[in-house]
């Protein structure tokens, strides 16, 4: 017996107006995660400078 994989191709449209509130709530709901992301973003910005 042989298994066949089939894939469907299409387009997915994600608008920031729809996805950002979900990401914001998930990412910043815990203070530790918020602080870690804040520090990480600051370090990345400093490295780019």
CORHUDA-V767225 format. One record per pair of residues at least 12 apart in sequence whose ideal C-beta (glycine too) atoms are under 6 Angstrom apart, sorted by the first residue. I is the first residue (numbers start at 1). J is the second residue. Records with the same first field share a line. If there is no record, write none. Layout:
BEGIN
I=J + J
END
This chain:
BEGIN
none
END
